[in-house]
Amino acid sequence: MMTLDADVADRLRALARERGLSLKQTVNMVLRRGLDEGQRVPFRVEARVLDLRPGIDLDQALELAARLEDDETVRKLELRK
C-alpha cells in the first residue's frame, strides 16, 4: 500500500476526471510517463556548412537591417512630438 501526498492525489484525481479515466489508470499512465522520461534519446541537430548563393553578402544584409531599424526608431520618436 502507498500513501500519496494530498496535493499529488488532488492533481491525479483532476487529471483522471479530465481524461475520463479511473484513478488507477491515471496513476499508471503518469508513472509510466515519468519512468520512460529518463530513457529518451536526446534530440540532436547535426551542424553543417551554410552555403550561400553567389552574390549574397550577409554584411550588406545586416547593414540594411540596421538602417531599417534606425529609420523605424526615428519614425516612432517623431510620432511622440
PDB file of N, CA, C and O in Angstrom:
ATOM      1  N   MET A   1       0.841  -1.179   0.000  1.00  0.00           N
ATOM      2  CA  MET A   1       0.000   0.000   0.000  1.00  0.00           C
ATOM      3  C   MET A   1       0.887   1.243   0.000  1.00  0.00           C
ATOM      4  O   MET A   1       1.987   1.232   0.552  1.00  0.00           O
ATOM      5  N   MET A   2       0.404   2.296  -0.615  1.00  0.00           N
ATOM      6  CA  MET A   2       1.165   3.530  -0.709  1.00  0.00           C
ATOM      7  C   MET A   2       0.247   4.695  -0.374  1.00  0.00           C
ATOM      8  O   MET A   2      -0.933   4.698  -0.725  1.00  0.00           O
ATOM      9  N   THR A   3       0.805   5.678   0.305  1.00  0.00           N
ATOM     10  CA  THR A   3       0.049   6.881   0.636  1.00  0.00           C
ATOM     11  C   THR A   3       0.587   8.030  -0.200  1.00  0.00           C
ATOM     12  O   THR A   3       1.796   8.260  -0.246  1.00  0.00           O
ATOM     13  N   LEU A   4      -0.316   8.756  -0.865  1.00  0.00           N
ATOM     14  CA  LEU A   4       0.078   9.891  -1.693  1.00  0.00           C
ATOM     15  C   LEU A   4      -0.074  11.181  -0.908  1.00  0.00           C
ATOM     16  O   LEU A   4      -0.960  11.300  -0.062  1.00  0.00           O
ATOM     17  N   ASP A   5       0.780  12.135  -1.187  1.00  0.00           N
ATOM     18  CA  ASP A   5       0.598  13.470  -0.613  1.00  0.00           C
ATOM     19  C   ASP A   5      -0.711  14.039  -1.154  1.00  0.00           C
ATOM     20  O   ASP A   5      -1.115  13.740  -2.277  1.00  0.00           O
ATOM     21  N   ALA A   6      -1.358  14.857  -0.346  1.00  0.00           N
ATOM     22  CA  ALA A   6      -2.684  15.386  -0.696  1.00  0.00           C
ATOM     23  C   ALA A   6      -2.665  16.152  -2.018  1.00  0.00           C
ATOM     24  O   ALA A   6      -3.579  16.007  -2.830  1.00  0.00           O
ATOM     25  N   ASP A   7      -1.632  16.965  -2.239  1.00  0.00           N
ATOM     26  CA  ASP A   7      -1.588  17.749  -3.471  1.00  0.00           C
ATOM     27  C   ASP A   7      -1.427  16.860  -4.699  1.00  0.00           C
ATOM     28  O   ASP A   7      -1.996  17.144  -5.754  1.00  0.00           O
ATOM     29  N   VAL A   8      -0.653  15.784  -4.563  1.00  0.00           N
ATOM     30  CA  VAL A   8      -0.454  14.855  -5.678  1.00  0.00           C
ATOM     31  C   VAL A   8      -1.752  14.100  -5.965  1.00  0.00           C
ATOM     32  O   VAL A   8      -2.135  13.934  -7.123  1.00  0.00           O
ATOM     33  N   ALA A   9      -2.417  13.650  -4.920  1.00  0.00           N
ATOM     34  CA  ALA A   9      -3.679  12.933  -5.088  1.00  0.00           C
ATOM     35  C   ALA A   9      -4.717  13.822  -5.756  1.00  0.00           C
ATOM     36  O   ALA A   9      -5.463  13.368  -6.624  1.00  0.00           O
ATOM     37  N   ASP A  10      -4.766  15.093  -5.352  1.00  0.00           N
ATOM     38  CA  ASP A  10      -5.718  16.031  -5.961  1.00  0.00           C
ATOM     39  C   ASP A  10      -5.432  16.209  -7.447  1.00  0.00           C
ATOM     40  O   ASP A  10      -6.351  16.230  -8.265  1.00  0.00           O
ATOM     41  N   ARG A  11      -4.160  16.336  -7.787  1.00  0.00           N
ATOM     42  CA  ARG A  11      -3.796  16.519  -9.199  1.00  0.00           C
ATOM     43  C   ARG A  11      -4.120  15.278 -10.015  1.00  0.00           C
ATOM     44  O   ARG A  11      -4.577  15.380 -11.153  1.00  0.00           O
ATOM     45  N   LEU A  12      -3.883  14.101  -9.432  1.00  0.00           N
ATOM     46  CA  LEU A  12      -4.197  12.856 -10.142  1.00  0.00           C
ATOM     47  C   LEU A  12      -5.700  12.716 -10.351  1.00  0.00           C
ATOM     48  O   LEU A  12      -6.145  12.327 -11.431  1.00  0.00           O
ATOM     49  N   ARG A  13      -6.485  13.031  -9.318  1.00  0.00           N
ATOM     50  CA  ARG A  13      -7.955  12.943  -9.462  1.00  0.00           C
ATOM     51  C   ARG A  13      -8.455  13.915 -10.533  1.00  0.00           C
ATOM     52  O   ARG A  13      -9.322  13.570 -11.336  1.00  0.00           O
ATOM     53  N   ALA A  14      -7.908  15.117 -10.538  1.00  0.00           N
ATOM     54  CA  ALA A  14      -8.316  16.110 -11.539  1.00  0.00           C
ATOM     55  C   ALA A  14      -7.961  15.625 -12.942  1.00  0.00           C
ATOM     56  O   ALA A  14      -8.760  15.759 -13.868  1.00  0.00           O
ATOM     57  N   LEU A  15      -6.768  15.065 -13.097  1.00  0.00           N
ATOM     58  CA  LEU A  15      -6.356  14.550 -14.396  1.00  0.00           C
ATOM     59  C   LEU A  15      -7.232  13.380 -14.823  1.00  0.00           C
ATOM     60  O   LEU A  15      -7.576  13.259 -15.999  1.00  0.00           O
ATOM     61  N   ALA A  16      -7.594  12.519 -13.875  1.00  0.00           N
ATOM     62  CA  ALA A  16      -8.471  11.380 -14.181  1.00  0.00           C
ATOM     63  C   ALA A  16      -9.823  11.868 -14.675  1.00  0.00           C
ATOM     64  O   ALA A  16     -10.363  11.339 -15.646  1.00  0.00           O
ATOM     65  N   ARG A  17     -10.375  12.885 -14.001  1.00  0.00           N
ATOM     66  CA  ARG A  17     -11.668  13.450 -14.442  1.00  0.00           C
ATOM     67  C   ARG A  17     -11.547  14.052 -15.833  1.00  0.00           C
ATOM     68  O   ARG A  17     -12.405  13.846 -16.692  1.00  0.00           O
ATOM     69  N   GLU A  18     -10.461  14.806 -16.042  1.00  0.00           N
ATOM     70  CA  GLU A  18     -10.222  15.453 -17.329  1.00  0.00           C
ATOM     71  C   GLU A  18     -10.173  14.449 -18.476  1.00  0.00           C
ATOM     72  O   GLU A  18     -10.744  14.676 -19.543  1.00  0.00           O
ATOM     73  N   ARG A  19      -9.488  13.349 -18.241  1.00  0.00           N
ATOM     74  CA  ARG A  19      -9.273  12.350 -19.284  1.00  0.00           C
ATOM     75  C   ARG A  19     -10.348  11.270 -19.320  1.00  0.00           C
ATOM     76  O   ARG A  19     -10.362  10.441 -20.230  1.00  0.00           O
ATOM     77  N   GLY A  20     -11.253  11.273 -18.334  1.00  0.00           N
ATOM     78  CA  GLY A  20     -12.284  10.240 -18.289  1.00  0.00           C
ATOM     79  C   GLY A  20     -11.723   8.867 -17.957  1.00  0.00           C
ATOM     80  O   GLY A  20     -12.223   7.853 -18.446  1.00  0.00           O
ATOM     81  N   LEU A  21     -10.690   8.830 -17.132  1.00  0.00           N
ATOM     82  CA  LEU A  21     -10.041   7.587 -16.753  1.00  0.00           C
ATOM     83  C   LEU A  21     -10.275   7.309 -15.271  1.00  0.00           C
ATOM     84  O   LEU A  21     -10.675   8.188 -14.507  1.00  0.00           O
ATOM     85  N   SER A  22     -10.013   6.058 -14.891  1.00  0.00           N
ATOM     86  CA  SER A  22     -10.057   5.738 -13.465  1.00  0.00           C
ATOM     87  C   SER A  22      -8.793   6.284 -12.811  1.00  0.00           C
ATOM     88  O   SER A  22      -7.821   6.608 -13.493  1.00  0.00           O
ATOM     89  N   LEU A  23      -8.816   6.382 -11.490  1.00  0.00           N
ATOM     90  CA  LEU A  23      -7.642   6.852 -10.772  1.00  0.00           C
ATOM     91  C   LEU A  23      -6.475   5.885 -10.984  1.00  0.00           C
ATOM     92  O   LEU A  23      -5.333   6.317 -11.142  1.00  0.00           O
ATOM     93  N   LYS A  24      -6.754   4.586 -10.987  1.00  0.00           N
ATOM     94  CA  LYS A  24      -5.712   3.578 -11.194  1.00  0.00           C
ATOM     95  C   LYS A  24      -5.060   3.753 -12.569  1.00  0.00           C
ATOM     96  O   LYS A  24      -3.835   3.731 -12.689  1.00  0.00           O
ATOM     97  N   GLN A  25      -5.889   3.928 -13.602  1.00  0.00           N
ATOM     98  CA  GLN A  25      -5.350   4.124 -14.957  1.00  0.00           C
ATOM     99  C   GLN A  25      -4.486   5.385 -15.017  1.00  0.00           C
ATOM    100  O   GLN A  25      -3.427   5.397 -15.644  1.00  0.00           O
ATOM    101  N   THR A  26      -4.946   6.425 -14.367  1.00  0.00           N
ATOM    102  CA  THR A  26      -4.229   7.697 -14.388  1.00  0.00           C
ATOM    103  C   THR A  26      -2.889   7.582 -13.674  1.00  0.00           C
ATOM    104  O   THR A  26      -1.872   8.058 -14.179  1.00  0.00           O
ATOM    105  N   VAL A  27      -2.884   6.948 -12.495  1.00  0.00           N
ATOM    106  CA  VAL A  27      -1.632   6.780 -11.750  1.00  0.00           C
ATOM    107  C   VAL A  27      -0.640   5.972 -12.578  1.00  0.00           C
ATOM    108  O   VAL A  27       0.532   6.339 -12.664  1.00  0.00           O
ATOM    109  N   ASN A  28      -1.087   4.885 -13.185  1.00  0.00           N
ATOM    110  CA  ASN A  28      -0.197   4.067 -14.008  1.00  0.00           C
ATOM    111  C   ASN A  28       0.328   4.838 -15.214  1.00  0.00           C
ATOM    112  O   ASN A  28       1.507   4.727 -15.551  1.00  0.00           O
ATOM    113  N   MET A  29      -0.527   5.615 -15.865  1.00  0.00           N
ATOM    114  CA  MET A  29      -0.110   6.402 -17.023  1.00  0.00           C
ATOM    115  C   MET A  29       0.972   7.403 -16.629  1.00  0.00           C
ATOM    116  O   MET A  29       1.989   7.531 -17.310  1.00  0.00           O
ATOM    117  N   VAL A  30       0.743   8.115 -15.518  1.00  0.00           N
ATOM    118  CA  VAL A  30       1.697   9.133 -15.075  1.00  0.00           C
ATOM    119  C   VAL A  30       3.019   8.488 -14.655  1.00  0.00           C
ATOM    120  O   VAL A  30       4.089   9.007 -14.973  1.00  0.00           O
ATOM    121  N   LEU A  31       2.952   7.377 -13.951  1.00  0.00           N
ATOM    122  CA  LEU A  31       4.176   6.681 -13.548  1.00  0.00           C
ATOM    123  C   LEU A  31       4.958   6.177 -14.758  1.00  0.00           C
ATOM    124  O   LEU A  31       6.180   6.314 -14.808  1.00  0.00           O
ATOM    125  N   ARG A  32       4.261   5.596 -15.731  1.00  0.00           N
ATOM    126  CA  ARG A  32       4.953   5.124 -16.943  1.00  0.00           C
ATOM    127  C   ARG A  32       5.648   6.269 -17.659  1.00  0.00           C
ATOM    128  O   ARG A  32       6.797   6.157 -18.086  1.00  0.00           O
ATOM    129  N   ARG A  33       4.917   7.380 -17.781  1.00  0.00           N
ATOM    130  CA  ARG A  33       5.482   8.540 -18.472  1.00  0.00           C
ATOM    131  C   ARG A  33       6.734   9.031 -17.741  1.00  0.00           C
ATOM    132  O   ARG A  33       7.742   9.345 -18.374  1.00  0.00           O
ATOM    133  N   GLY A  34       6.670   9.094 -16.427  1.00  0.00           N
ATOM    134  CA  GLY A  34       7.821   9.534 -15.645  1.00  0.00           C
ATOM    135  C   GLY A  34       8.987   8.582 -15.741  1.00  0.00           C
ATOM    136  O   GLY A  34      10.136   9.014 -15.838  1.00  0.00           O
ATOM    137  N   LEU A  35       8.710   7.284 -15.716  1.00  0.00           N
ATOM    138  CA  LEU A  35       9.782   6.297 -15.803  1.00  0.00           C
ATOM    139  C   LEU A  35      10.418   6.275 -17.191  1.00  0.00           C
ATOM    140  O   LEU A  35      11.624   6.066 -17.321  1.00  0.00           O
ATOM    141  N   ASP A  36       9.611   6.491 -18.222  1.00  0.00           N
ATOM    142  CA  ASP A  36      10.130   6.488 -19.596  1.00  0.00           C
ATOM    143  C   ASP A  36      10.943   7.732 -19.908  1.00  0.00           C
ATOM    144  O   ASP A  36      11.797   7.716 -20.795  1.00  0.00           O
ATOM    145  N   GLU A  37      10.680   8.807 -19.185  1.00  0.00           N
ATOM    146  CA  GLU A  37      11.322  10.084 -19.482  1.00  0.00           C
ATOM    147  C   GLU A  37      12.841   9.988 -19.439  1.00  0.00           C
ATOM    148  O   GLU A  37      13.515  10.577 -20.284  1.00  0.00           O
ATOM    149  N   GLY A  38      13.384   9.272 -18.492  1.00  0.00           N
ATOM    150  CA  GLY A  38      14.828   9.150 -18.378  1.00  0.00           C
ATOM    151  C   GLY A  38      15.449   8.301 -19.466  1.00  0.00           C
ATOM    152  O   GLY A  38      16.671   8.297 -19.616  1.00  0.00           O
ATOM    153  N   GLN A  39      14.642   7.581 -20.229  1.00  0.00           N
ATOM    154  CA  GLN A  39      15.149   6.679 -21.253  1.00  0.00           C
ATOM    155  C   GLN A  39      15.120   7.298 -22.647  1.00  0.00           C
ATOM    156  O   GLN A  39      15.511   6.655 -23.621  1.00  0.00           O
ATOM    157  N   ARG A  40      14.667   8.521 -22.744  1.00  0.00           N
ATOM    158  CA  ARG A  40      14.573   9.165 -24.058  1.00  0.00           C
ATOM    159  C   ARG A  40      15.953   9.506 -24.595  1.00  0.00           C
ATOM    160  O   ARG A  40      16.863   9.862 -23.846  1.00  0.00           O
ATOM    161  N   VAL A  41      16.082   9.391 -25.886  1.00  0.00           N
ATOM    162  CA  VAL A  41      17.327   9.755 -26.561  1.00  0.00           C
ATOM    163  C   VAL A  41      17.302  11.269 -26.774  1.00  0.00           C
ATOM    164  O   VAL A  41      16.318  11.797 -27.292  1.00  0.00           O
ATOM    165  N   PRO A  42      18.360  11.970 -26.388  1.00  0.00           N
ATOM    166  CA  PRO A  42      18.354  13.422 -26.565  1.00  0.00           C
ATOM    167  C   PRO A  42      18.264  13.807 -28.049  1.00  0.00           C
ATOM    168  O   PRO A  42      18.822  13.135 -28.917  1.00  0.00           O
ATOM    169  N   PHE A  43      17.559  14.887 -28.309  1.00  0.00           N
ATOM    170  CA  PHE A  43      17.416  15.406 -29.662  1.00  0.00           C
ATOM    171  C   PHE A  43      18.725  16.075 -30.068  1.00  0.00           C
ATOM    172  O   PHE A  43      19.260  16.903 -29.330  1.00  0.00           O
ATOM    173  N   ARG A  44      19.232  15.720 -31.223  1.00  0.00           N
ATOM    174  CA  ARG A  44      20.487  16.300 -31.699  1.00  0.00           C
ATOM    175  C   ARG A  44      20.309  16.825 -33.126  1.00  0.00           C
ATOM    176  O   ARG A  44      19.603  16.240 -33.948  1.00  0.00           O
ATOM    177  N   VAL A  45      20.963  17.926 -33.377  1.00  0.00           N
ATOM    178  CA  VAL A  45      20.961  18.505 -34.720  1.00  0.00           C
ATOM    179  C   VAL A  45      22.391  18.479 -35.223  1.00  0.00           C
ATOM    180  O   VAL A  45      23.314  18.927 -34.542  1.00  0.00           O
ATOM    181  N   GLU A  46      22.557  17.957 -36.405  1.00  0.00           N
ATOM    182  CA  GLU A  46      23.888  17.884 -36.988  1.00  0.00           C
ATOM    183  C   GLU A  46      24.225  19.217 -37.653  1.00  0.00           C
ATOM    184  O   GLU A  46      23.476  19.717 -38.492  1.00  0.00           O
ATOM    185  N   ALA A  47      25.358  19.776 -37.264  1.00  0.00           N
ATOM    186  CA  ALA A  47      25.786  21.053 -37.842  1.00  0.00           C
ATOM    187  C   ALA A  47      26.296  20.829 -39.256  1.00  0.00           C
ATOM    188  O   ALA A  47      26.883  19.792 -39.565  1.00  0.00           O
ATOM    189  N   ARG A  48      26.063  21.812 -40.101  1.00  0.00           N
ATOM    190  CA  ARG A  48      26.595  21.735 -41.456  1.00  0.00           C
ATOM    191  C   ARG A  48      26.895  23.137 -41.962  1.00  0.00           C
ATOM    192  O   ARG A  48      26.402  24.125 -41.419  1.00  0.00           O
ATOM    193  N   VAL A  49      27.688  23.208 -42.978  1.00  0.00           N
ATOM    194  CA  VAL A  49      28.115  24.484 -43.541  1.00  0.00           C
ATOM    195  C   VAL A  49      26.936  25.133 -44.261  1.00  0.00           C
ATOM    196  O   VAL A  49      26.190  24.473 -44.984  1.00  0.00           O
ATOM    197  N   LEU A  50      26.785  26.429 -44.050  1.00  0.00           N
ATOM    198  CA  LEU A  50      25.725  27.178 -44.717  1.00  0.00           C
ATOM    199  C   LEU A  50      26.279  27.724 -46.027  1.00  0.00           C
ATOM    200  O   LEU A  50      27.079  28.660 -46.035  1.00  0.00           O
ATOM    201  N   ASP A  51      25.849  27.135 -47.119  1.00  0.00           N
ATOM    202  CA  ASP A  51      26.305  27.600 -48.428  1.00  0.00           C
ATOM    203  C   ASP A  51      25.345  28.666 -48.934  1.00  0.00           C
ATOM    204  O   ASP A  51      24.173  28.393 -49.196  1.00  0.00           O
ATOM    205  N   LEU A  52      25.854  29.875 -49.067  1.00  0.00           N
ATOM    206  CA  LEU A  52      25.041  30.979 -49.576  1.00  0.00           C
ATOM    207  C   LEU A  52      25.109  31.018 -51.091  1.00  0.00           C
ATOM    208  O   LEU A  52      26.080  30.578 -51.706  1.00  0.00           O
ATOM    209  N   ARG A  53      24.074  31.545 -51.657  1.00  0.00           N
ATOM    210  CA  ARG A  53      24.079  31.710 -53.113  1.00  0.00           C
ATOM    211  C   ARG A  53      25.118  32.751 -53.508  1.00  0.00           C
ATOM    212  O   ARG A  53      25.381  33.689 -52.755  1.00  0.00           O
ATOM    213  N   PRO A  54      25.694  32.588 -54.665  1.00  0.00           N
ATOM    214  CA  PRO A  54      26.686  33.578 -55.118  1.00  0.00           C
ATOM    215  C   PRO A  54      26.068  34.973 -55.155  1.00  0.00           C
ATOM    216  O   PRO A  54      24.929  35.144 -55.589  1.00  0.00           O
ATOM    217  N   GLY A  55      26.826  35.967 -54.697  1.00  0.00           N
ATOM    218  CA  GLY A  55      26.357  37.342 -54.743  1.00  0.00           C
ATOM    219  C   GLY A  55      25.637  37.789 -53.482  1.00  0.00           C
ATOM    220  O   GLY A  55      25.345  38.977 -53.339  1.00  0.00           O
ATOM    221  N   ILE A  56      25.344  36.885 -52.570  1.00  0.00           N
ATOM    222  CA  ILE A  56      24.675  37.270 -51.324  1.00  0.00           C
ATOM    223  C   ILE A  56      25.743  37.591 -50.295  1.00  0.00           C
ATOM    224  O   ILE A  56      26.606  36.767 -49.992  1.00  0.00           O
ATOM    225  N   ASP A  57      25.670  38.805 -49.763  1.00  0.00           N
ATOM    226  CA  ASP A  57      26.648  39.263 -48.784  1.00  0.00           C
ATOM    227  C   ASP A  57      25.908  39.543 -47.482  1.00  0.00           C
ATOM    228  O   ASP A  57      25.112  40.479 -47.399  1.00  0.00           O
ATOM    229  N   LEU A  58      26.175  38.734 -46.475  1.00  0.00           N
ATOM    230  CA  LEU A  58      25.472  38.896 -45.206  1.00  0.00           C
ATOM    231  C   LEU A  58      25.807  40.219 -44.526  1.00  0.00           C
ATOM    232  O   LEU A  58      24.976  40.759 -43.796  1.00  0.00           O
ATOM    233  N   ASP A  59      27.005  40.749 -44.749  1.00  0.00           N
ATOM    234  CA  ASP A  59      27.359  42.044 -44.163  1.00  0.00           C
ATOM    235  C   ASP A  59      26.427  43.133 -44.670  1.00  0.00           C
ATOM    236  O   ASP A  59      25.991  43.989 -43.901  1.00  0.00           O
ATOM    237  N   GLN A  60      26.119  43.103 -45.959  1.00  0.00           N
ATOM    238  CA  GLN A  60      25.204  44.106 -46.517  1.00  0.00           C
ATOM    239  C   GLN A  60      23.796  43.911 -45.975  1.00  0.00           C
ATOM    240  O   GLN A  60      23.085  44.887 -45.738  1.00  0.00           O
ATOM    241  N   ALA A  61      23.389  42.681 -45.779  1.00  0.00           N
ATOM    242  CA  ALA A  61      22.058  42.417 -45.245  1.00  0.00           C
ATOM    243  C   ALA A  61      21.938  42.952 -43.822  1.00  0.00           C
ATOM    244  O   ALA A  61      20.908  43.513 -43.448  1.00  0.00           O
ATOM    245  N   LEU A  62      22.993  42.777 -43.034  1.00  0.00           N
ATOM    246  CA  LEU A  62      22.974  43.284 -41.660  1.00  0.00           C
ATOM    247  C   LEU A  62      22.963  44.806 -41.622  1.00  0.00           C
ATOM    248  O   LEU A  62      22.294  45.407 -40.782  1.00  0.00           O
ATOM    249  N   GLU A  63      23.701  45.422 -42.529  1.00  0.00           N
ATOM    250  CA  GLU A  63      23.696  46.888 -42.617  1.00  0.00           C
ATOM    251  C   GLU A  63      22.313  47.398 -42.997  1.00  0.00           C
ATOM    252  O   GLU A  63      21.838  48.383 -42.431  1.00  0.00           O
ATOM    253  N   LEU A  64      21.669  46.740 -43.944  1.00  0.00           N
ATOM    254  CA  LEU A  64      20.328  47.135 -44.354  1.00  0.00           C
ATOM    255  C   LEU A  64      19.353  46.991 -43.187  1.00  0.00           C
ATOM    256  O   LEU A  64      18.526  47.873 -42.955  1.00  0.00           O
ATOM    257  N   ALA A  65      19.449  45.887 -42.457  1.00  0.00           N
ATOM    258  CA  ALA A  65      18.559  45.672 -41.313  1.00  0.00           C
ATOM    259  C   ALA A  65      18.778  46.754 -40.260  1.00  0.00           C
ATOM    260  O   ALA A  65      17.816  47.238 -39.663  1.00  0.00           O
ATOM    261  N   ALA A  66      20.024  47.137 -40.026  1.00  0.00           N
ATOM    262  CA  ALA A  66      20.321  48.184 -39.043  1.00  0.00           C
ATOM    263  C   ALA A  66      19.742  49.523 -39.491  1.00  0.00           C
ATOM    264  O   ALA A  66      19.187  50.263 -38.679  1.00  0.00           O
ATOM    265  N   ARG A  67      19.869  49.833 -40.773  1.00  0.00           N
ATOM    266  CA  ARG A  67      19.306  51.101 -41.288  1.00  0.00           C
ATOM    267  C   ARG A  67      17.796  51.118 -41.159  1.00  0.00           C
ATOM    268  O   ARG A  67      17.212  52.125 -40.756  1.00  0.00           O
ATOM    269  N   LEU A  68      17.158  49.996 -41.503  1.00  0.00           N
ATOM    270  CA  LEU A  68      15.704  49.925 -41.389  1.00  0.00           C
ATOM    271  C   LEU A  68      15.255  50.079 -39.934  1.00  0.00           C
ATOM    272  O   LEU A  68      14.249  50.729 -39.649  1.00  0.00           O
ATOM    273  N   GLU A  69      16.008  49.476 -39.028  1.00  0.00           N
ATOM    274  CA  GLU A  69      15.679  49.600 -37.602  1.00  0.00           C
ATOM    275  C   GLU A  69      15.844  51.048 -37.145  1.00  0.00           C
ATOM    276  O   GLU A  69      15.010  51.569 -36.404  1.00  0.00           O
ATOM    277  N   ASP A  70      16.916  51.691 -37.584  1.00  0.00           N
ATOM    278  CA  ASP A  70      17.131  53.096 -37.235  1.00  0.00           C
ATOM    279  C   ASP A  70      16.005  53.971 -37.772  1.00  0.00           C
ATOM    280  O   ASP A  70      15.499  54.833 -37.053  1.00  0.00           O
ATOM    281  N   ASP A  71      15.606  53.762 -39.022  1.00  0.00           N
ATOM    282  CA  ASP A  71      14.517  54.531 -39.617  1.00  0.00           C
ATOM    283  C   ASP A  71      13.228  54.360 -38.823  1.00  0.00           C
ATOM    284  O   ASP A  71      12.492  55.326 -38.618  1.00  0.00           O
ATOM    285  N   GLU A  72      12.950  53.135 -38.374  1.00  0.00           N
ATOM    286  CA  GLU A  72      11.731  52.874 -37.605  1.00  0.00           C
ATOM    287  C   GLU A  72      11.788  53.567 -36.249  1.00  0.00           C
ATOM    288  O   GLU A  72      10.778  54.079 -35.768  1.00  0.00           O
ATOM    289  N   THR A  73      12.966  53.583 -35.633  1.00  0.00           N
ATOM    290  CA  THR A  73      13.125  54.263 -34.342  1.00  0.00           C
ATOM    291  C   THR A  73      12.882  55.751 -34.504  1.00  0.00           C
ATOM    292  O   THR A  73      12.192  56.359 -33.686  1.00  0.00           O
ATOM    293  N   VAL A  74      13.442  56.345 -35.547  1.00  0.00           N
ATOM    294  CA  VAL A  74      13.234  57.771 -35.819  1.00  0.00           C
ATOM    295  C   VAL A  74      11.752  58.032 -36.054  1.00  0.00           C
ATOM    296  O   VAL A  74      11.213  59.008 -35.533  1.00  0.00           O
ATOM    297  N   ARG A  75      11.088  57.187 -36.821  1.00  0.00           N
ATOM    298  CA  ARG A  75       9.658  57.381 -37.099  1.00  0.00           C
ATOM    299  C   ARG A  75       8.845  57.372 -35.812  1.00  0.00           C
ATOM    300  O   ARG A  75       7.959  58.207 -35.630  1.00  0.00           O
ATOM    301  N   LYS A  76       9.142  56.432 -34.918  1.00  0.00           N
ATOM    302  CA  LYS A  76       8.404  56.334 -33.656  1.00  0.00           C
ATOM    303  C   LYS A  76       8.664  57.547 -32.767  1.00  0.00           C
ATOM    304  O   LYS A  76       7.760  58.028 -32.084  1.00  0.00           O
ATOM    305  N   LEU A  77       9.920  58.045 -32.778  1.00  0.00           N
ATOM    306  CA  LEU A  77      10.234  59.229 -31.977  1.00  0.00           C
ATOM    307  C   LEU A  77       9.511  60.451 -32.517  1.00  0.00           C
ATOM    308  O   LEU A  77       9.077  61.304 -31.743  1.00  0.00           O
ATOM    309  N   GLU A  78       9.377  60.546 -33.829  1.00  0.00           N
ATOM    310  CA  GLU A  78       8.680  61.697 -34.415  1.00  0.00           C
ATOM    311  C   GLU A  78       7.194  61.670 -34.099  1.00  0.00           C
ATOM    312  O   GLU A  78       6.564  62.724 -34.011  1.00  0.00           O
ATOM    313  N   LEU A  79       6.625  60.484 -33.926  1.00  0.00           N
ATOM    314  CA  LEU A  79       5.210  60.374 -33.581  1.00  0.00           C
ATOM    315  C   LEU A  79       4.928  60.888 -32.168  1.00  0.00           C
ATOM    316  O   LEU A  79       3.808  61.304 -31.872  1.00  0.00           O
ATOM    317  N   ARG A  80       5.919  60.861 -31.312  1.00  0.00           N
ATOM    318  CA  ARG A  80       5.751  61.340 -29.934  1.00  0.00           C
ATOM    319  C   ARG A  80       5.653  62.848 -29.841  1.00  0.00           C
ATOM    320  O   ARG A  80       5.126  63.370 -28.859  1.00  0.00           O
ATOM    321  N   LYS A  81       6.151  63.562 -30.844  1.00  0.00           N
ATOM    322  CA  LYS A  81       6.179  65.042 -30.804  1.00  0.00           C
ATOM    323  C   LYS A  81       4.787  65.617 -30.822  1.00  0.00           C
ATOM    324  O   LYS A  81       4.623  66.837 -30.794  1.00  0.00           O
TER     325      LYS A  81
END
